[in-house]
Structure formats: C-alpha cells, structure tokens
Amino acid sequence: MTTAAGPRRLPPRVRTALPIVVPVLIAVVDALLVNGPKPGLDLGVSLAAAAALVWRRRFPLTVFAVTLPGIYIGYVWFAPMIALYTVATLRTDRRLLVGAAALLAAAHFLPYPISHLSFADRRDVALQFLDACVTAATPVALGLLTRTRRELGARLDELTRSRAREDRLLADQVLATERARLAREMHDVVAHQVSLISLQAGAVQISTGDEQAREGARRIRELSVRTLEELRHMVGILRAAGADTEELTPQPRLADLPRLIELSALDVTYENACAPGTARSEAVERAAFRTVQEALTNARKHAPGARVRVRLAEDAAETLLVEIRNGPPDAAVPAPGLPGGGHGLVGLRERAQSLGGTLEAHGTREGGFVVRAGFPREG
C-alpha cells in the first residue's frame, strides 16, 4: 500500500522480528503437516527443530545439530535447511560447510530406524540419494550467494565512503590552492605597492623642511613597515596551506612593464629585444611580469640608489629570457628599512618550475644582484 508520501514502512521492531519469526512459523507448519497434530517422538523433535531456529544466528552450528533429528526422525525439511543456510552465510570454512552438508544429506537419506535401510530397489535408492544431495547442496549454495552479495554490498559502501573522503580531500586541496594563490598575489601586488608608499614617504621626510610634513611622512613609513610585517605573517600562513596553480585574473602582462618601471622610482634601464607581436601564453607573461616586479622590490629594499637593468630576450628555442641586474647600493641613499617576507624568490622559482622554466638568483662580483628566468612560450 502506498500513500502520498511513498510506501508505508514497517516499524523497526517489526522489521527486526520478521527474519526470526517467519522461519520458525514455516518450520512449525512443516512439522504439523508432515507429522500431524498427534503427540509423539517425531512431532516433538520436529517442533524442537523449529523452535531452535530462534537462536540460529547466535549459535548457527548448535542449532543445525539440533535440527538434524528433525529431518532424520520427523522427516521435516525446512528447519534443517534453514539452519544449514544460516551456517553457510555466517561461516567461511569450506570444510565445515562440506561436512555440514554431508550430515544433512545422510540424515535425509538414511531411514528411521536404520534397520529399514534396504538396497533392493537400486533405482529408488539412487533417487533418494540424489534428493538428499540436492536438499543439502541447495541451502549451502544460497547461503554462499547471500554472503557474497553482502560482502559486495559492504565493499560498495566502503568504496562510496572512500569516494566521499576523496571528494572532501579534493575540496580541501582546492581551498588550500586558493589560499596559496591569494598569498602569491598578496605578496606580488600589496608588498610592491606598500614599499613604493614607504619609499615616497622617505623621500618626503628627507626633502621637506616642514616639521609637520616630516612627522607625517615618518608615520607613513612606520605604518608601511608594520603593514609589511603583518603581510609577511599572513603570507606565511596562507602559503603553508597548499601549492600554487594558475593565477587569478585579470593579471598584468609584459606590455605593462614600462608602467611598472615608471612607478618604481628607481634608476632602471629597460631593454626589450623580443620580436613585437610574439604570441605567448598568459601564464608566461604574467610570471615574467611578477619576476621583474619582485626583483625591483628587492632592489629597492636591499640596494637603495643602485642602477637596475631589466632585459627581455628570446633564444633559438623561443624561450623568453628575463634578466634583472642591479649594481651595489649607493651609500649616500638611506635604506628604506622594509622587512623581507622571505617568500619572494622562493615563490618566483616555484612559479617558473610550474611553467617548465628555470630561475636563478645570486650576487655579482661587483656587489650587486642578478635574477635570471627562462620561460617556454606556451608554459
């Protein structure tokens, strides 16, 4: 019977009791139909076999042994077959199952009393033996089939749970990747802009004669330094959450380099030896731009007043070559005092390697520093 809400479900107690009560009722009906209602040994052992089925799941082997007199003396089938089916579903020992099936077949084949056994009619004996074998093999086969089905269901549930765990891990990985991506952009963009603010404030502090303006510039520099320190802490937390993949959009390209150099407030010589109109992937141009941006930021921090040379070129393999070289710092120019996050060059190297390129950074004999990167055209 169905309702508007769907099929009507049985109460939990009823669903639990049905697998226990129904086999017992079937075995009782079998005992009464075979042996009749008249009390006697055959009816007693048959009803005892039926009653024992209540504990068949807890004591399968014991219950099976109790039901054997029922088929041997009372000629009932359902109680011992149900008991043997339960043994097959709960026990995995093949030798045990073969022995139990042989006992059931023997109890079914041998007459009660045993003195009535006769081999005069060989055809009848063969038919009885075949009937006994089929009676014993059927519950074993059904029990094995049921057990296999349950095992497959359990494995399917395990695979489903494993897939759900993998989905959760994938979601966590995506979240970690997003955090790392935001950390990279925060370091590249915010740190660059804040360092520019600090540099301009330092210039105002040195050049102005107004005491109030000088104090305001000093406070701006202090706030810039504090902001970069907090940014370094946040970048460290976000970068620890995962690896980097493709960047956020929209992002700057190589065409934006002249504007970046103009705003850097550094003595920069820019050379672009690349063929105009060369098609490159967005990720490659973005990585090249970030490399120049980070190198200029480092030059501003660690080599104030130094000359910087930015050069773009291509080799025979159409690899984009980026080199940023700065000379030694000018002792007459005060250092901006900006904190280093410690992630810039590491992030640049990771970005280059993720695109199939290379990046090297080291000091020069003249006391300066050079950053070289190579990016394949398609990344």
C-alpha positions as CSV (number, residue, x, y, z in Angstrom):
1,M,0.0,0.0,0.0
2,T,1.3,3.4,-0.9
3,T,0.4,6.9,0.3
4,A,1.2,10.4,-0.9
5,A,4.4,10.3,1.0
6,G,5.5,7.0,-0.6
7,P,5.5,3.3,0.5
8,R,4.5,2.7,4.1
9,R,7.4,1.4,6.1
10,L,7.1,-1.2,8.9
11,P,8.1,-0.2,12.4
12,P,11.7,-1.0,13.3
13,R,10.7,-3.7,15.8
14,V,8.6,-5.5,13.2
15,R,11.5,-5.3,10.7
16,T,13.8,-6.8,13.3
17,A,11.4,-9.6,14.3
18,L,10.4,-10.8,10.9
19,P,13.6,-12.6,10.0
20,I,13.4,-14.5,13.2
21,V,9.6,-15.3,13.4
22,V,8.9,-16.2,9.8
23,P,11.4,-19.1,9.5
24,V,10.1,-20.5,12.8
25,L,6.5,-20.3,11.6
26,I,7.4,-22.1,8.3
27,A,9.2,-24.8,10.2
28,V,6.2,-25.3,12.7
29,V,3.8,-25.6,9.8
30,D,6.1,-28.1,8.1
31,A,6.3,-30.2,11.3
32,L,2.5,-30.2,11.7
33,L,1.8,-31.0,8.1
34,V,4.3,-33.9,8.0
35,N,3.7,-35.5,11.4
36,G,0.2,-34.4,12.2
37,P,-1.1,-32.9,15.5
38,K,-0.9,-36.2,17.4
39,P,1.9,-36.0,20.0
40,G,4.8,-38.3,19.6
41,L,8.6,-38.5,19.2
42,D,8.6,-37.5,15.5
43,L,6.4,-34.4,16.2
44,G,8.5,-33.5,19.3
45,V,11.8,-33.5,17.5
46,S,10.3,-31.6,14.6
47,L,8.9,-28.8,16.8
48,A,12.2,-28.7,18.8
49,A,14.0,-28.2,15.5
50,A,11.6,-25.4,14.6
51,A,11.9,-23.7,18.0
52,A,15.7,-23.8,17.8
53,L,15.7,-21.6,14.7
54,V,15.1,-18.6,17.1
55,W,18.8,-18.8,18.0
56,R,20.2,-19.7,14.6
57,R,22.2,-16.5,14.1
58,R,23.8,-16.6,17.5
59,F,24.6,-20.3,17.6
60,P,24.4,-21.5,14.0
61,L,26.3,-24.8,14.4
62,T,24.4,-25.8,17.6
63,V,21.1,-25.0,16.0
64,F,22.0,-27.0,12.9
65,A,22.9,-30.0,15.1
66,V,19.5,-29.7,16.9
67,T,17.6,-29.7,13.6
68,L,19.2,-32.9,12.3
69,P,17.0,-35.2,14.4
70,G,14.0,-33.4,13.0
71,I,14.8,-34.5,9.4
72,Y,16.1,-37.9,10.5
73,I,13.2,-38.8,12.8
74,G,10.4,-36.3,11.9
75,Y,11.1,-36.0,8.1
76,V,10.9,-32.2,8.2
77,W,12.9,-30.3,5.6
78,F,12.6,-26.6,6.3
79,A,14.2,-26.4,9.8
80,P,17.5,-28.2,8.9
81,M,17.7,-26.5,5.5
82,I,17.2,-23.0,7.1
83,A,19.8,-23.9,9.8
84,L,22.3,-25.0,7.1
85,Y,21.6,-21.9,5.1
86,T,22.5,-19.8,8.2
87,V,25.7,-21.7,8.7
88,A,26.7,-21.0,5.1
89,T,26.0,-17.3,5.5
90,L,28.0,-16.9,8.7
91,R,30.9,-19.4,8.4
92,T,33.6,-19.2,5.8
93,D,35.3,-22.5,6.4
94,R,34.7,-24.6,3.3
95,R,35.5,-27.9,5.0
96,L,32.9,-27.1,7.7
97,L,30.3,-26.4,5.1
98,V,31.0,-29.7,3.2
99,G,30.8,-31.6,6.5
100,A,27.5,-30.0,7.5
101,A,26.0,-30.6,4.0
102,A,27.1,-34.3,4.3
103,L,25.4,-34.7,7.7
104,L,22.2,-33.2,6.3
105,A,22.3,-35.5,3.2
106,A,23.0,-38.5,5.4
107,A,20.1,-37.6,7.8
108,H,17.8,-37.2,4.8
109,F,18.9,-40.4,3.1
110,L,19.1,-42.8,6.0
111,P,15.7,-44.1,7.2
112,Y,14.5,-44.1,10.8
113,P,15.1,-46.6,12.2
114,I,18.3,-47.5,10.4
115,S,17.2,-51.2,10.2
116,H,14.7,-50.2,7.5
117,L,17.6,-49.4,5.1
118,S,17.4,-51.6,2.0
119,F,19.2,-51.6,-1.3
120,A,16.8,-54.0,-3.1
121,D,15.4,-51.3,-5.4
122,R,18.5,-49.6,-6.7
123,R,16.6,-47.1,-8.7
124,D,14.7,-45.9,-5.7
125,V,17.9,-45.7,-3.6
126,A,19.6,-43.7,-6.3
127,L,16.7,-41.2,-6.5
128,Q,16.6,-40.9,-2.7
129,F,20.4,-40.3,-2.6
130,L,20.1,-37.6,-5.4
131,D,17.2,-36.0,-3.5
132,A,19.3,-35.9,-0.3
133,C,22.3,-34.3,-2.1
134,V,20.1,-31.6,-3.7
135,T,18.4,-31.0,-0.3
136,A,21.8,-30.5,1.3
137,A,23.5,-28.5,-1.5
138,T,20.7,-26.0,-2.1
139,P,20.9,-24.2,1.3
140,V,24.7,-24.1,1.1
141,A,24.6,-22.6,-2.4
142,L,22.0,-20.0,-1.4
143,G,24.0,-19.2,1.8
144,L,27.2,-18.6,-0.2
145,L,25.4,-16.5,-2.7
146,T,23.8,-14.4,0.1
147,R,27.2,-14.0,1.8
148,T,28.9,-12.9,-1.4
149,R,26.1,-10.4,-2.0
150,R,26.6,-9.0,1.4
151,E,30.3,-8.7,1.0
152,L,29.9,-7.0,-2.3
153,G,27.4,-4.6,-0.7
154,A,29.9,-3.9,2.1
155,R,32.7,-3.2,-0.4
156,L,30.5,-1.0,-2.4
157,D,29.6,1.0,0.7
158,E,33.3,1.2,1.6
159,L,34.1,2.5,-1.9
160,T,31.3,5.0,-1.6
161,R,32.7,6.3,1.7
162,S,36.2,6.3,0.2
163,R,34.9,8.4,-2.7
164,A,33.2,10.8,-0.3
165,R,36.5,11.1,1.6
166,E,38.4,11.7,-1.7
167,D,35.9,14.4,-2.6
168,R,36.4,16.1,0.8
169,L,40.2,15.9,0.4
170,L,39.9,17.4,-3.1
171,A,37.7,20.2,-1.8
172,D,40.3,20.8,0.9
173,Q,43.1,20.8,-1.7
174,V,41.2,23.3,-3.8
175,L,40.8,25.5,-0.8
176,A,44.5,25.2,0.0
177,T,45.4,26.0,-3.5
178,E,43.2,29.1,-3.4
179,R,44.9,30.2,-0.2
180,A,48.3,29.8,-1.8
181,R,47.2,31.7,-4.9
182,L,45.9,34.6,-2.8
183,A,49.2,34.6,-0.8
184,R,51.2,34.8,-4.0
185,E,49.1,37.7,-5.3
186,M,49.2,39.4,-1.9
187,H,53.0,39.3,-1.9
188,D,53.4,40.4,-5.5
189,V,50.9,43.2,-5.5
190,V,50.5,44.6,-2.0
191,A,54.1,44.3,-0.9
192,H,55.2,46.1,-4.1
193,Q,52.7,49.0,-3.6
194,V,53.4,49.4,0.1
195,S,57.1,49.5,-0.5
196,L,56.5,52.3,-3.0
197,I,54.5,54.2,-0.5
198,S,57.3,53.8,2.1
199,L,59.9,54.9,-0.4
200,Q,58.0,58.0,-1.4
201,A,57.3,58.8,2.3
202,G,61.1,58.5,3.0
203,A,61.8,60.9,0.2
204,V,59.4,63.4,1.6
205,Q,60.8,63.0,5.0
206,I,64.3,63.9,3.8
207,S,63.5,66.7,1.4
208,T,60.8,68.7,3.2
209,G,61.5,71.4,5.6
210,D,58.1,71.4,7.2
211,E,58.3,69.7,10.6
212,Q,54.7,68.6,10.5
213,A,55.0,67.1,7.0
214,R,58.2,65.4,8.1
215,E,56.4,63.8,11.1
216,G,53.6,62.7,8.8
217,A,56.0,61.1,6.4
218,R,57.7,59.3,9.3
219,R,54.4,57.9,10.5
220,I,53.6,56.8,6.9
221,R,56.9,54.9,6.8
222,E,56.3,53.3,10.2
223,L,52.8,52.2,9.1
224,S,54.2,50.8,5.9
225,V,56.8,48.8,7.7
226,R,54.1,47.5,10.1
227,T,51.8,46.6,7.3
228,L,54.5,44.6,5.5
229,E,55.3,42.7,8.7
230,E,51.7,41.7,9.1
231,L,51.5,40.8,5.5
232,R,54.6,38.6,5.9
233,H,52.9,36.8,8.7
234,M,49.7,36.3,6.7
235,V,51.5,35.2,3.6
236,G,53.4,32.5,5.6
237,I,50.1,31.1,6.9
238,L,48.4,31.1,3.5
239,R,51.4,29.6,1.7
240,A,51.6,26.8,4.2
241,A,48.1,25.7,3.2
242,G,48.9,24.4,-0.2
243,A,50.7,24.6,-3.6
244,D,50.3,27.1,-6.3
245,T,48.5,26.6,-9.6
246,E,47.1,29.0,-12.2
247,E,46.8,32.6,-11.0
248,L,43.9,34.9,-10.5
249,T,42.6,37.0,-13.4
250,P,42.8,39.7,-14.6
251,Q,46.6,39.9,-14.3
252,P,49.3,42.2,-15.8
253,R,51.2,41.3,-19.0
254,L,54.6,42.2,-20.4
255,A,53.0,45.2,-22.0
256,D,52.6,46.7,-18.5
257,L,56.3,46.5,-17.7
258,P,57.1,50.1,-18.8
259,R,54.4,51.4,-16.5
260,L,55.7,49.3,-13.6
261,I,59.3,50.6,-14.2
262,E,58.0,54.2,-14.3
263,L,56.3,53.8,-10.9
264,S,59.2,52.0,-9.3
265,A,61.1,55.3,-8.5
266,L,64.4,53.5,-9.4
267,D,67.2,54.2,-11.9
268,V,66.1,51.5,-14.4
269,T,67.3,50.7,-17.9
270,Y,64.8,48.7,-19.8
271,E,65.7,46.7,-22.9
272,N,63.2,44.6,-24.8
273,A,64.9,42.5,-27.6
274,C,61.8,40.3,-28.2
275,A,60.1,40.4,-31.6
276,P,57.0,42.5,-31.4
277,G,53.7,40.7,-31.6
278,T,55.1,37.4,-30.3
279,A,52.2,35.2,-29.0
280,R,52.8,33.8,-25.6
281,S,50.6,32.2,-23.0
282,E,49.1,34.5,-20.4
283,A,50.7,32.5,-17.6
284,V,54.2,33.0,-19.1
285,E,53.7,36.8,-19.5
286,R,52.2,37.0,-16.0
287,A,55.2,35.1,-14.5
288,A,57.7,37.3,-16.3
289,F,55.9,40.4,-15.1
290,R,55.9,39.1,-11.5
291,T,59.6,38.3,-11.7
292,V,60.5,41.8,-12.7
293,Q,58.2,43.2,-10.1
294,E,59.7,41.2,-7.3
295,A,63.3,41.9,-8.4
296,L,62.6,45.6,-8.4
297,T,61.1,45.4,-5.0
298,N,64.1,43.5,-3.7
299,A,66.5,46.1,-5.3
300,R,64.6,48.9,-3.6
301,K,64.8,47.1,-0.2
302,H,68.4,45.9,-0.3
303,A,70.2,48.1,-2.8
304,P,68.8,51.6,-2.5
305,G,70.2,54.0,-5.1
306,A,71.6,51.2,-7.2
307,R,71.2,51.2,-11.0
308,V,69.0,48.5,-12.3
309,R,68.9,46.9,-15.8
310,V,65.9,44.9,-17.0
311,R,66.3,43.0,-20.2
312,L,63.9,40.8,-22.2
313,A,65.0,38.5,-25.0
314,E,64.3,35.2,-26.8
315,D,66.7,32.4,-27.6
316,A,66.6,30.0,-30.6
317,A,64.2,27.7,-28.8
318,E,61.7,30.6,-28.4
319,T,62.2,30.7,-24.7
320,L,61.5,34.0,-23.0
321,L,64.6,35.2,-21.1
322,V,64.2,37.7,-18.3
323,E,67.2,39.2,-16.5
324,I,67.1,41.9,-13.8
325,R,70.6,43.0,-12.7
326,N,71.3,45.7,-10.1
327,G,74.6,47.2,-9.0
328,P,75.8,47.7,-5.5
329,P,73.8,50.1,-3.2
330,D,74.6,53.8,-3.0
331,A,75.9,54.6,0.5
332,A,74.5,58.1,0.2
333,V,70.9,56.8,-0.1
334,P,69.3,55.7,3.1
335,A,67.9,52.2,3.3
336,P,64.1,52.2,3.4
337,G,64.1,49.7,6.3
338,L,61.4,47.5,4.9
339,P,61.1,43.9,6.3
340,G,61.6,41.0,4.0
341,G,58.9,38.3,3.8
342,G,61.3,35.6,2.7
343,H,58.9,34.2,0.1
344,G,59.7,36.3,-3.0
345,L,62.5,34.4,-4.7
346,V,61.1,31.0,-3.5
347,G,57.7,31.9,-5.0
348,L,59.3,33.0,-8.2
349,R,61.2,29.8,-8.5
350,E,58.1,27.7,-7.9
351,R,56.2,29.8,-10.4
352,A,58.9,29.3,-13.1
353,Q,59.2,25.5,-12.4
354,S,55.4,25.1,-12.6
355,L,55.6,26.5,-16.2
356,G,58.5,24.3,-17.2
357,G,61.0,27.1,-16.9
358,T,64.0,27.9,-14.7
359,L,65.0,30.7,-12.3
360,E,68.4,31.5,-10.7
361,A,69.3,34.4,-8.4
362,H,72.7,35.2,-6.9
363,G,75.0,38.0,-6.1
364,T,77.6,39.5,-8.5
365,R,81.3,40.2,-8.1
366,E,80.5,44.0,-8.2
367,G,78.4,43.6,-5.1
368,G,75.0,43.7,-6.9
369,F,72.5,41.0,-7.5
370,V,71.1,39.3,-10.6
371,V,67.9,37.4,-11.2
372,R,67.6,35.3,-14.4
373,A,64.5,33.4,-15.5
374,G,63.6,31.4,-18.6
375,F,60.0,30.6,-19.6
376,P,58.9,28.4,-22.6
377,R,56.5,30.2,-24.9
378,E,53.5,28.0,-24.1
379,G,54.4,27.4,-20.5
